[in-house]
Amino acid sequence: FEPHFIAGIDLGFNKPIQSKRFQERSYLDYQAGGFFGYNLTPVHGASLHMDINRVSMDMDCGYRQFNMISAALAYRFNVLNALQGYVPDRRFDVSALVGPVVTLRKNAKKNIMMMEDNSESEFLYEADPFEDEEFIGNQTQTGDNKIIVGGQFGIEATYNVNEEFGVFIKPQIRLYPSKILPSEHVPGWRKIIACQIGAA
C-alpha cells in the first residue's frame, strides 16, 4: 500500500427528519457535490467535501425553499481493511466518514400562497424566518444569510471497477445544534438525511 490522493463527485437527494411535533411538511430535494482527500494508510484517511443543496418545506406562511452551501471535513475509516486486512484487488469497500460541517443557508426563497379563490400567488422574497420577523401582507421580510456549524456521519460503499476508478453510494446524516430550519419551538438537534451516488 502507498498513501495516495482521492477525489470524486456525487449527486443525490436530502430531506429533513421531522418529529411528530412538527406541523410543517418537508420534501425530497437535490444535493450535489464533490470531495478531495488523502488515504494515509489502508484504514485511515481524510477528505474535504463541498456540496450545494436545497431544503423545501410547507410553513404557515406558505411554501419555502432554503438554498444551502456546505463544507465538511471527514475522517475516513475503511471498515473492511480494518476487519479483514488490506487486499489490493478487493472489488468492494466500505468506509465510515465522520466530521464537522459548516453550512451557509441562503435567504432567497420562493413563497407560494393560496388565495381566497384557490389560485396560487407566487413571488420571490428575501427572508430569514428566525431573526426579527416582520410580516408585510403575504410576505415575510427579515434577516441575512446564516452560517450554521454541525456534524455529519456517513457510510460510503464503493465498487472498484479498477485500481483507478470506482462508483459508490453514500447515505449520511447531518446534525445541527442550532436553528437552521423553521422548527425553533422544538428543542434538540436538527437532522437532515441524504443519500448520494457518485464516482471516485
C-alpha positions as CSV (number, residue, x, y, z in Angstrom):
1,F,0.0,0.0,0.0
2,E,1.2,3.5,-0.9
3,P,-0.5,6.7,0.5
4,H,-2.5,8.4,-2.3
5,F,-4.9,11.2,-3.1
6,I,-8.6,10.5,-3.8
7,A,-11.2,12.7,-5.5
8,G,-14.8,12.2,-6.6
9,I,-18.2,13.8,-7.5
10,D,-21.7,12.8,-6.3
11,L,-25.4,13.6,-6.8
12,G,-28.4,12.6,-4.7
13,F,-31.2,13.8,-2.5
14,N,-31.7,15.2,1.0
15,K,-34.7,15.5,3.4
16,P,-35.1,16.9,6.9
17,I,-36.1,14.4,9.6
18,Q,-39.1,15.7,11.4
19,S,-40.6,14.7,14.8
20,K,-44.3,14.2,15.3
21,R,-44.4,17.6,16.9
22,F,-43.7,19.3,13.6
23,Q,-46.6,20.7,11.6
24,E,-44.5,21.6,8.6
25,R,-44.2,19.1,5.7
26,S,-40.8,18.7,4.1
27,Y,-39.9,17.4,0.6
28,L,-37.1,15.4,-1.1
29,D,-34.7,17.8,-2.7
30,Y,-31.4,17.7,-4.6
31,Q,-27.8,17.6,-3.2
32,A,-24.7,17.7,-5.5
33,G,-21.1,18.0,-4.6
34,G,-17.6,16.6,-4.7
35,F,-14.6,15.8,-2.5
36,F,-10.8,15.7,-2.4
37,G,-8.8,13.7,0.1
38,Y,-5.9,11.6,1.1
39,N,-5.6,7.9,2.2
40,L,-2.7,7.8,4.7
41,T,-2.9,4.1,5.5
42,P,-5.2,1.2,4.3
43,V,-7.5,2.1,7.2
44,H,-7.2,5.8,7.9
45,G,-7.7,8.8,5.7
46,A,-9.2,12.3,5.5
47,S,-11.3,14.2,2.9
48,L,-12.8,17.7,2.3
49,H,-16.3,17.7,0.9
50,M,-18.2,20.6,-0.7
51,D,-21.9,20.5,-1.8
52,I,-24.9,22.5,-2.7
53,N,-28.4,21.5,-1.8
54,R,-31.9,22.8,-1.3
55,V,-34.5,22.1,1.5
56,S,-38.2,22.7,0.8
57,M,-40.9,22.9,3.4
58,D,-44.5,23.9,3.9
59,M,-45.0,26.6,6.6
60,D,-47.9,28.6,7.9
61,C,-46.8,31.5,5.6
62,G,-46.5,29.2,2.5
63,Y,-44.0,27.0,0.7
64,R,-40.4,27.9,1.3
65,Q,-37.1,26.8,-0.3
66,F,-33.8,27.1,1.6
67,N,-30.7,27.0,-0.6
68,M,-27.6,25.8,1.2
69,I,-23.8,25.6,0.6
70,S,-21.8,23.2,2.8
71,A,-18.2,22.3,3.5
72,A,-17.4,19.2,5.6
73,L,-14.1,17.8,6.8
74,A,-14.3,14.0,7.2
75,Y,-12.2,11.4,8.9
76,R,-12.3,8.2,6.8
77,F,-12.2,4.8,8.4
78,N,-12.0,1.8,6.0
79,V,-14.1,-0.9,7.8
80,L,-13.2,-3.9,5.6
81,N,-9.5,-3.2,5.6
82,A,-9.7,-2.8,9.4
83,L,-11.5,-6.2,9.8
84,Q,-10.0,-8.3,7.0
85,G,-6.7,-6.6,6.2
86,Y,-5.6,-4.8,3.1
87,V,-6.5,-6.6,-0.2
88,P,-5.2,-4.6,-3.2
89,D,-7.7,-6.1,-5.7
90,R,-10.7,-6.0,-3.5
91,R,-13.8,-5.1,-5.5
92,F,-16.0,-3.8,-2.7
93,D,-15.0,-1.4,0.0
94,V,-16.9,0.2,2.9
95,S,-15.8,3.3,4.7
96,A,-17.2,5.2,7.6
97,L,-17.0,9.0,7.5
98,V,-17.4,11.4,10.4
99,G,-16.5,15.1,11.0
100,P,-17.7,18.7,11.3
101,V,-19.8,20.5,8.7
102,V,-20.3,24.2,8.1
103,T,-23.4,25.3,6.2
104,L,-24.3,28.6,4.7
105,R,-28.1,29.0,4.4
106,K,-29.1,31.4,1.7
107,N,-32.1,33.7,2.4
108,A,-33.6,34.0,-1.1
109,K,-36.7,31.8,-1.3
110,K,-39.8,31.2,-3.3
111,N,-43.1,31.6,-1.5
112,I,-46.4,30.2,-2.8
113,M,-49.6,31.3,-1.1
114,M,-53.1,30.1,-1.7
115,M,-55.5,32.9,-2.3
116,E,-59.2,33.0,-1.4
117,D,-60.2,31.9,-4.8
118,N,-57.9,28.9,-4.5
119,S,-55.4,30.3,-7.1
120,E,-51.7,30.4,-6.4
121,S,-49.8,33.6,-5.8
122,E,-46.1,33.3,-6.3
123,F,-43.4,35.8,-5.5
124,L,-39.7,36.0,-4.5
125,Y,-38.6,37.4,-1.2
126,E,-35.6,37.9,0.9
127,A,-36.3,36.1,4.2
128,D,-34.9,34.6,7.3
129,P,-37.7,33.2,9.5
130,F,-35.6,33.2,12.7
131,E,-34.5,36.8,13.0
132,D,-36.8,39.7,13.9
133,E,-39.7,38.6,11.6
134,E,-41.9,41.4,10.2
135,F,-44.9,40.3,8.2
136,I,-46.0,42.5,5.3
137,G,-49.1,41.2,3.6
138,N,-48.3,37.6,2.5
139,Q,-44.5,38.3,2.6
140,T,-42.0,37.8,5.4
141,Q,-39.2,40.3,5.4
142,T,-36.2,39.9,7.8
143,G,-32.5,39.0,8.4
144,D,-29.5,37.9,6.4
145,N,-27.8,34.7,5.2
146,K,-26.9,32.5,8.1
147,I,-23.9,30.2,8.9
148,I,-24.5,27.1,11.0
149,V,-21.9,24.6,12.3
150,G,-22.8,21.0,12.9
151,G,-21.6,17.5,12.4
152,Q,-22.2,14.6,10.0
153,F,-21.8,10.8,9.8
154,G,-22.0,8.7,6.7
155,I,-21.2,5.3,5.1
156,E,-19.5,5.1,1.7
157,A,-19.9,1.7,0.0
158,T,-17.7,1.5,-3.1
159,Y,-17.4,-0.9,-6.1
160,N,-13.9,-0.6,-7.5
161,V,-14.1,-1.0,-11.3
162,N,-10.3,-1.0,-11.4
163,E,-7.4,0.4,-9.3
164,E,-8.1,4.0,-10.5
165,F,-11.9,4.2,-10.7
166,G,-14.9,3.2,-8.6
167,V,-18.6,4.0,-8.1
168,F,-20.2,4.5,-4.7
169,I,-23.4,5.1,-2.8
170,K,-23.2,7.2,0.4
171,P,-26.1,7.6,2.9
172,Q,-25.4,10.2,5.5
173,I,-27.0,12.3,8.3
174,R,-26.2,15.9,9.3
175,L,-26.9,17.2,12.8
176,Y,-27.1,20.9,13.7
177,P,-27.4,22.1,17.3
178,S,-28.9,25.5,16.4
179,K,-31.6,26.9,14.2
180,I,-31.4,26.0,10.5
181,L,-35.0,25.1,9.7
182,P,-38.4,26.5,10.8
183,S,-38.6,24.5,14.0
184,E,-37.5,26.9,16.7
185,H,-40.3,25.8,19.0
186,V,-38.9,22.2,19.0
187,P,-35.8,21.6,21.3
188,G,-32.9,19.3,20.3
189,W,-30.8,18.8,17.3
190,R,-32.0,19.5,13.7
191,K,-31.4,16.5,11.4
192,I,-31.1,16.2,7.6
193,I,-30.6,12.9,5.9
194,A,-29.1,12.5,2.4
195,C,-28.2,9.7,0.0
196,Q,-25.8,10.2,-2.9
197,I,-24.3,8.1,-5.7
198,G,-21.1,9.1,-7.4
199,A,-17.7,8.2,-8.9
200,A,-14.2,8.4,-7.5
